[in-house]
Every structure is written in C-alpha cells, then in structure tokens.
Amino acid sequence: MRRPLSRLILLLCLALPAFSGSAVPSSAAPHTFSTEELIDGFMKTVFGLEYRSWSWQPYLVKKYAGPVRFYVHNMAAKNRKPMVYRFIEQMGAGIRGLSTMVVPTPGEANFHVYVVDRGQYRDVVRRHIYKDPTADVPGRCLVRVVSDRRGISQSAAVIVSDEGDFLFRRCLVEELLQGLGPMNDDASLSHSVFNDRSRHSRFTTFDRMLLNMLYHPSIRPGMSPEQVQPLLPAIVRQVRPLVN
C-alpha cells in the first residue's frame, strides 16, 4: 500500500507601498535579458518562499501538472469578471505548456479567485482561505497554494477591487501568477511583478520568460534546485523565441 504524500500549503500576501501615478510597464525586450539573469530570476522565484511549511519540503518545484480550472467569485460591488477572464486567457496563451480554462461551477475548479471589496477581505480570507474565524489576516491581497510531488492540487487568490485600478491589476497579476508556482518575491528583480517594490501591474516580458521556463516539459513537480539548474541554459534557449 502506497503511503499518501504529505502536502505543502503556502500562503503569500502582497504588502505594497502606496504608489501614485500610473504603473510602469516593462520596457525591456526579451533579448536584453541575459541567460544568467533569467536563471537567477527563476531560482529566486521558484525555489524561494516567503512562508514555509513543516508538512513538505518547501524548496522544490511547484507547478500544475494538468489543466488549471478557474472559477471567479466576484463578491465586490464592481463586476471585475471580464478583466479576470482576460488575464486568465492571456496566461493560457502566453505560457507554453499551461492549459487554462474558466469553469461554470466552483466544484470543478482547482484555482479559485475571490474578488472582494476591502470590507469583505478579512472575512473572506478567514472563511475561504484559512477556514478559521479568528485567524490574523495579513496583506493587501494574497494567494494560497496546496502542492506535493505530483504538482499543485489547489490554489486560491483573494483580490481587492475597490482600492483603485492599479492595486487591483497588480494583485490580479501577481497572485494569479504566483498561484501557478513561482511563490517568492525578491527585491532585486526590477523587471518582475514578483517584487513588492516594483511598480509593474502587467505580465512583464521577464515574468513571461520565467513562467515559460517553469512550464517547460523538462521541469517536473518536486524537482530540487540541484536537478533543475543544469537544465536551465538549454531551456532558456528554447523559451526565448517563444516569448519573442
């Protein structure tokens, strides 16, 4: 009888400084990122964790091994579903090896997106993410991932709608992308949304490279940094023209 695999449950929250003005899009073209920069960004985002778990080794590859089935719970006063649907479509089109779809019922989903107003945030996180009515609730938006060596089995993101379009777009992009597996932020990644100090609110070229590297077929759930790193130079060469 096979022993069940223990699971890793991760929670990431976004703690952005207050920004004024419009978001700054990525201006760098794919060819301006060296192989070394892309490998460094991959290792920092895929293997680092802001929050550790004691139930499974945290520094292993986390990714979906099959289709990602989204259900959007729009609980906010403003209907944000069209924007969320567009970004889900963009991820599916922009990441080779990833299949995304929106499903009609919550029971079919393995990635739940809760769009809330700020006054709902604490209650929704406690009920749907922590499942604990007394839990402390961090951050301005967050994502939770459940993963093991077979891949990610569930993700859930909570996105705040009513504190401006910049914060909504920023949270939408970062939390949904992190829910696909790159679970760490790093302040050195100036071209990435995986950096709470950056002002990006769109799926940057740098991040498209990282996600295409992660969803390359040579990268499997549960791989260690030592297993992955020798493969990355060849993966970068294959991924670069796809993003171009």
GILINKA-V843544 format. One record per helix or strand. SS is the DSSP state (H for helix, E for strand). FROM is the first residue (numbers start at 1). TO is the last residue. If there is no record, write none. Layout:
# GILINKA-V843544
[[SS FROM TO] [SS FROM TO]]
This chain:
# GILINKA-V843544
[[E 8 14] [H 30 32] [H 35 47] [E 60 60] [E 68 74] [H 81 94] [E 100 102] [H 106 108] [E 111 116] [H 118 130] [E 141 148] [E 151 160] [H 165 178] [H 205 214] [E 224 224] [H 225 243]]
